[in-house]
C-alpha cells in the first residue's frame, strides 16, 4: 500500500510541475517567440517535440540509475547543444517580458538586438561548459 501511495504521489507531483512548465511556456509564448527571433517558424513543431522529449527523458534518466559513457568529446558537444538551447530559451523568455527592448532603448543601442542575443547565448554556453568540465 505504501508503494502505491508513493507512486501516485510522485506521479501527481510530476503532473503538477509539468503542467506549470507548460502553462508558463504557453502563456508567455516562449516557443513561438524563439521561432520569431531565429526566423525558424517552419520548425515550430520540432521545437515543441524536442522540448517535450527532453523534459521526459531528463526526468526519466534522473529517476533511473543509468549512466552512459560517451567520452569527453560527446559530453562537450552535448553540453554545447544544451547550452545553446537553454540560452535561446532564456533569450526568448527575456524577450517575451521585454527585457531586451528596454535595455536597447536605455543603453541607446538600436539595431544591436541580434548581437545581444548572441552574446547571451555564448555566455550561457560557456557557463555550462565551465560548470560541467571544470567545476564537477
Secondary structure, DSSP 8 states (H G I E B T S, - for coil): -HHHHHHHHHHHHHHHHHHHHHHHHHHTTHHHHHHHHHT-GGGHHHHHHHHHHHHHHHHHHHHS-------HHHHHHHHHHHHHHHHHHHHHHHHHTTHHHHHHHHHT-TT-HHHHHHHHHHHHHHHHHHHHHT--
